[in-house]
Amino acid sequence: MKAIEEINILLDALYLELLYLIEQQTQCRVNVERLTKAGQLLLAKTRYVQGMQTVSVAQLPTENSENFRALCRVVEKNDEKAVSGCIIQLIRSAVEKSDGYYEPLHFFNILAPSSLRNAAEQYKKSITLLVESANIQREMLAVMENIENLKVLKKKF
């Protein structure tokens, strides 16, 4: 009987952890949506103020353009503190033309409007939150797997 009580205590703790993670995930997604909408609004404002030709697809690089590297990349990293055992980490590189890292705002103009710079900042923040959301999702899946394992163990008693 003592083993079942301990399993029940662990299950309660895992369910509480799952509820906490669900709350974090919901808040994270709401913030991503808020930042993305703010970025879209700022892009629309830039196009309205500057004109449609100032911010358009024509300024984006094509397959004939010079190659460049991404300023952000996502890597998996082992983490003993995480229930899942690993986390996703966002690594941002510094803008260095010699290394192939270009500032995307410069595709539109060296002196980009402030609304375009603000939109870029909103999207950068949302990318950070998306990585956080992915980590929360992994933790939730690991907790749910642990819950299922404990339920199976409980049935054996």
Phi and psi in degrees as GROMACS dihedral restraints (atoms count N, CA, C in turn):
[ dihedral_restraints ]
;  ai    aj    ak    al  type     phi  dphi    fc
    3     4     5     6     1   -64.3    20    10
    4     5     6     7     1   -35.8    20    10
    6     7     8     9     1   -65.3    20    10
    7     8     9    10     1   -40.1    20    10
    9    10    11    12     1   -65.9    20    10
   10    11    12    13     1   -38.8    20    10
   12    13    14    15     1   -63.5    20    10
   13    14    15    16     1   -41.7    20    10
   15    16    17    18     1   -65.3    20    10
   16    17    18    19     1   -39.7    20    10
   18    19    20    21     1   -63.7    20    10
   19    20    21    22     1   -41.4    20    10
   21    22    23    24     1   -63.1    20    10
   22    23    24    25     1   -39.9    20    10
   24    25    26    27     1   -64.2    20    10
   25    26    27    28     1   -43.1    20    10
   27    28    29    30     1   -63.5    20    10
   28    29    30    31     1   -41.3    20    10
   30    31    32    33     1   -62.1    20    10
   31    32    33    34     1   -42.9    20    10
   33    34    35    36     1   -59.8    20    10
   34    35    36    37     1   -44.6    20    10
   36    37    38    39     1   -64.0    20    10
   37    38    39    40     1   -40.2    20    10
   39    40    41    42     1   -68.2    20    10
   40    41    42    43     1   -38.7    20    10
   42    43    44    45     1   -65.1    20    10
   43    44    45    46     1   -39.3    20    10
   45    46    47    48     1   -63.9    20    10
   46    47    48    49     1   -42.5    20    10
   48    49    50    51     1   -62.1    20    10
   49    50    51    52     1   -40.0    20    10
   51    52    53    54     1   -63.9    20    10
   52    53    54    55     1   -42.3    20    10
   54    55    56    57     1   -63.4    20    10
   55    56    57    58     1   -40.8    20    10
   57    58    59    60     1   -62.0    20    10
   58    59    60    61     1   -43.1    20    10
   60    61    62    63     1   -66.5    20    10
   61    62    63    64     1   -37.0    20    10
   63    64    65    66     1   -62.9    20    10
   64    65    66    67     1   -42.1    20    10
   66    67    68    69     1   -62.3    20    10
   67    68    69    70     1   -44.6    20    10
   69    70    71    72     1   -62.0    20    10
   70    71    72    73     1   -43.2    20    10
   72    73    74    75     1   -63.4    20    10
   73    74    75    76     1   -42.1    20    10
   75    76    77    78     1   -63.6    20    10
   76    77    78    79     1   -46.0    20    10
   78    79    80    81     1   -62.7    20    10
   79    80    81    82     1   -40.7    20    10
   81    82    83    84     1   -63.5    20    10
   82    83    84    85     1   -44.9    20    10
   84    85    86    87     1   -65.9    20    10
   85    86    87    88     1   -37.8    20    10
   87    88    89    90     1   -62.6    20    10
   88    89    90    91     1   -43.0    20    10
   90    91    92    93     1   -65.9    20    10
   91    92    93    94     1   -38.1    20    10
   93    94    95    96     1   -62.4    20    10
   94    95    96    97     1   -45.1    20    10
   96    97    98    99     1   -62.7    20    10
   97    98    99   100     1   -42.1    20    10
   99   100   101   102     1   -63.1    20    10
  100   101   102   103     1   -46.1    20    10
  102   103   104   105     1   -66.8    20    10
  103   104   105   106     1   -39.8    20    10
  105   106   107   108     1   -65.1    20    10
  106   107   108   109     1   -43.1    20    10
  108   109   110   111     1   -64.2    20    10
  109   110   111   112     1   -39.5    20    10
  111   112   113   114     1   -63.3    20    10
  112   113   114   115     1   -41.2    20    10
  114   115   116   117     1   -63.5    20    10
  115   116   117   118     1   -41.3    20    10
  117   118   119   120     1   -64.2    20    10
  118   119   120   121     1   -41.0    20    10
  120   121   122   123     1   -63.8    20    10
  121   122   123   124     1   -41.0    20    10
  123   124   125   126     1   -67.1    20    10
  124   125   126   127     1   -36.4    20    10
  126   127   128   129     1   -64.5    20    10
  127   128   129   130     1   -41.7    20    10
  129   130   131   132     1   -63.6    20    10
  130   131   132   133     1   -40.8    20    10
  132   133   134   135     1   -62.4    20    10
  133   134   135   136     1   -41.9    20    10
  135   136   137   138     1   -61.7    20    10
  136   137   138   139     1   -44.8    20    10
  138   139   140   141     1   -64.9    20    10
  139   140   141   142     1   -36.5    20    10
  141   142   143   144     1   -68.3    20    10
  142   143   144   145     1   -47.2    20    10
  144   145   146   147     1   -72.1    20    10
  145   146   147   148     1   -45.0    20    10
  147   148   149   150     1   -87.0    20    10
  148   149   150   151     1   -18.5    20    10
  150   151   152   153     1   100.7    20    10
  151   152   153   154     1   157.3    20    10
  153   154   155   156     1   -68.1    20    10
  154   155   156   157     1   -27.7    20    10
  156   157   158   159     1   -80.0    20    10
  157   158   159   160     1   -20.4    20    10
  159   160   161   162     1   -71.5    20    10
  160   161   162   163     1   -40.0    20    10
  162   163   164   165     1  -123.3    20    10
  163   164   165   166     1    96.4    20    10
  165   166   167   168     1  -144.9    20    10
  166   167   168   169     1   173.9    20    10
  168   169   170   171     1   -65.3    20    10
  169   170   171   172     1   -24.7    20    10
  171   172   173   174     1   -60.9    20    10
  172   173   174   175     1   -23.9    20    10
  174   175   176   177     1   -86.0    20    10
  175   176   177   178     1   -11.3    20    10
  177   178   179   180     1   -75.2    20    10
  178   179   180   181     1   150.5    20    10
  180   181   182   183     1   -66.1    20    10
  181   182   183   184     1   150.9    20    10
  183   184   185   186     1  -118.4    20    10
  184   185   186   187     1  -176.3    20    10
  186   187   188   189     1   -66.7    20    10
  187   188   189   190     1   -18.3    20    10
  189   190   191   192     1   -88.5    20    10
  190   191   192   193     1    -6.2    20    10
  192   193   194   195     1   -76.3    20    10
  193   194   195   196     1   165.9    20    10
  195   196   197   198     1   -65.1    20    10
  196   197   198   199     1   141.1    20    10
  198   199   200   201     1   -68.9    20    10
  199   200   201   202     1   146.9    20    10
  201   202   203   204     1  -145.9    20    10
  202   203   204   205     1   163.9    20    10
  204   205   206   207     1  -105.7    20    10
  205   206   207   208     1   154.3    20    10
  207   208   209   210     1   -71.9    20    10
  208   209   210   211     1   138.2    20    10
  210   211   212   213     1   -74.4    20    10
  211   212   213   214     1   -24.2    20    10
  213   214   215   216     1  -123.2    20    10
  214   215   216   217     1   143.9    20    10
  216   217   218   219     1  -144.6    20    10
  217   218   219   220     1   156.9    20    10
  219   220   221   222     1  -112.9    20    10
  220   221   222   223     1   131.3    20    10
  222   223   224   225     1  -129.7    20    10
  223   224   225   226     1   152.9    20    10
  225   226   227   228     1   -94.1    20    10
  226   227   228   229     1   138.9    20    10
  228   229   230   231     1  -135.4    20    10
  229   230   231   232     1   136.6    20    10
  231   232   233   234     1   -70.2    20    10
  232   233   234   235     1   138.9    20    10
  234   235   236   237     1  -146.5    20    10
  235   236   237   238     1   114.7    20    10
  237   238   239   240     1   -69.3    20    10
  238   239   240   241     1   -24.3    20    10
  240   241   242   243     1   -72.4    20    10
  241   242   243   244     1   -27.1    20    10
  243   244   245   246     1   -78.3    20    10
  244   245   246   247     1   142.2    20    10
  246   247   248   249     1   -63.8    20    10
  247   248   249   250     1   -36.8    20    10
  249   250   251   252     1   -76.1    20    10
  250   251   252   253     1   -15.5    20    10
  252   253   254   255     1    92.9    20    10
  253   254   255   256     1   -15.3    20    10
  255   256   257   258     1  -151.0    20    10
  256   257   258   259     1   159.8    20    10
  258   259   260   261     1  -130.1    20    10
  259   260   261   262     1   163.9    20    10
  261   262   263   264     1  -100.4    20    10
  262   263   264   265     1   134.8    20    10
  264   265   266   267     1  -125.7    20    10
  265   266   267   268     1   138.9    20    10
  267   268   269   270     1   -95.0    20    10
  268   269   270   271     1   126.0    20    10
  270   271   272   273     1  -114.6    20    10
  271   272   273   274     1   122.2    20    10
  273   274   275   276     1  -103.1    20    10
  274   275   276   277     1   132.8    20    10
  276   277   278   279     1   -98.1    20    10
  277   278   279   280     1   152.6    20    10
  279   280   281   282     1   -75.6    20    10
  280   281   282   283     1   150.6    20    10
  282   283   284   285     1   -72.9    20    10
  283   284   285   286     1   113.1    20    10
  285   286   287   288     1  -139.1    20    10
  286   287   288   289     1   107.0    20    10
  288   289   290   291     1   -60.3    20    10
  289   290   291   292     1   -35.7    20    10
  291   292   293   294     1   -65.3    20    10
  292   293   294   295     1   -28.1    20    10
  294   295   296   297     1   -92.9    20    10
  295   296   297   298     1    -2.4    20    10
  297   298   299   300     1    91.7    20    10
  298   299   300   301     1    12.4    20    10
  300   301   302   303     1  -100.2    20    10
  301   302   303   304     1   116.1    20    10
  303   304   305   306     1  -113.1    20    10
  304   305   306   307     1   150.2    20    10
  306   307   308   309     1   -80.2    20    10
  307   308   309   310     1   117.6    20    10
  309   310   311   312     1   -60.1    20    10
  310   311   312   313     1   -27.6    20    10
  312   313   314   315     1   -62.1    20    10
  313   314   315   316     1   -28.0    20    10
  315   316   317   318     1   -72.4    20    10
  316   317   318   319     1   -11.3    20    10
  318   319   320   321     1   -65.2    20    10
  319   320   321   322     1   -27.5    20    10
  321   322   323   324     1   -93.1    20    10
  322   323   324   325     1   -32.7    20    10
  324   325   326   327     1   171.2    20    10
  325   326   327   328     1   149.0    20    10
  327   328   329   330     1   -64.2    20    10
  328   329   330   331     1   -39.9    20    10
  330   331   332   333     1  -100.2    20    10
  331   332   333   334     1    73.3    20    10
  333   334   335   336     1   -68.8    20    10
  334   335   336   337     1   144.9    20    10
  336   337   338   339     1   -61.4    20    10
  337   338   339   340     1   153.1    20    10
  339   340   341   342     1   -62.7    20    10
  340   341   342   343     1   -33.7    20    10
  342   343   344   345     1   -66.0    20    10
  343   344   345   346     1   -33.7    20    10
  345   346   347   348     1   -70.6    20    10
  346   347   348   349     1   -39.6    20    10
  348   349   350   351     1   -64.4    20    10
  349   350   351   352     1   -41.1    20    10
  351   352   353   354     1   -64.9    20    10
  352   353   354   355     1   -38.6    20    10
  354   355   356   357     1   -61.9    20    10
  355   356   357   358     1   -42.7    20    10
  357   358   359   360     1   -61.3    20    10
  358   359   360   361     1   -39.7    20    10
  360   361   362   363     1   -65.0    20    10
  361   362   363   364     1   -40.5    20    10
  363   364   365   366     1   -60.7    20    10
  364   365   366   367     1   -43.1    20    10
  366   367   368   369     1   -69.4    20    10
  367   368   369   370     1   -35.4    20    10
  369   370   371   372     1   -62.4    20    10
  370   371   372   373     1   -42.8    20    10
  372   373   374   375     1   -64.6    20    10
  373   374   375   376     1   -39.1    20    10
  375   376   377   378     1   -67.7    20    10
  376   377   378   379     1   -33.7    20    10
  378   379   380   381     1   -64.3    20    10
  379   380   381   382     1   -41.4    20    10
  381   382   383   384     1   -61.4    20    10
  382   383   384   385     1   -42.6    20    10
  384   385   386   387     1   -68.1    20    10
  385   386   387   388     1   -32.6    20    10
  387   388   389   390     1   -65.6    20    10
  388   389   390   391     1   -37.9    20    10
  390   391   392   393     1   -65.8    20    10
  391   392   393   394     1   -42.4    20    10
  393   394   395   396     1   -61.3    20    10
  394   395   396   397     1   -41.2    20    10
  396   397   398   399     1   -63.1    20    10
  397   398   399   400     1   -40.3    20    10
  399   400   401   402     1   -63.6    20    10
  400   401   402   403     1   -39.6    20    10
  402   403   404   405     1   -65.5    20    10
  403   404   405   406     1   -40.7    20    10
  405   406   407   408     1   -63.5    20    10
  406   407   408   409     1   -41.7    20    10
  408   409   410   411     1   -61.1    20    10
  409   410   411   412     1   -41.9    20    10
  411   412   413   414     1   -62.8    20    10
  412   413   414   415     1   -41.9    20    10
  414   415   416   417     1   -63.7    20    10
  415   416   417   418     1   -41.5    20    10
  417   418   419   420     1   -61.2    20    10
  418   419   420   421     1   -44.1    20    10
  420   421   422   423     1   -63.9    20    10
  421   422   423   424     1   -39.8    20    10
  423   424   425   426     1   -65.9    20    10
  424   425   426   427     1   -41.2    20    10
  426   427   428   429     1   -64.5    20    10
  427   428   429   430     1   -42.8    20    10
  429   430   431   432     1   -63.7    20    10
  430   431   432   433     1   -37.4    20    10
  432   433   434   435     1   -64.7    20    10
  433   434   435   436     1   -41.8    20    10
  435   436   437   438     1   -63.5    20    10
  436   437   438   439     1   -38.0    20    10
  438   439   440   441     1   -62.6    20    10
  439   440   441   442     1   -45.6    20    10
  441   442   443   444     1   -62.7    20    10
  442   443   444   445     1   -41.8    20    10
  444   445   446   447     1   -62.3    20    10
  445   446   447   448     1   -41.1    20    10
  447   448   449   450     1   -67.4    20    10
  448   449   450   451     1   -35.2    20    10
  450   451   452   453     1   -63.9    20    10
  451   452   453   454     1   -41.5    20    10
  453   454   455   456     1   -64.6    20    10
  454   455   456   457     1   -43.2    20    10
  456   457   458   459     1   -62.7    20    10
  457   458   459   460     1   -38.8    20    10
  459   460   461   462     1   -64.6    20    10
  460   461   462   463     1   -37.4    20    10
  462   463   464   465     1   -67.5    20    10
  463   464   465   466     1   -26.2    20    10
  465   466   467   468     1   -71.1    20    10
  466   467   468   469     1   -20.8    20    10
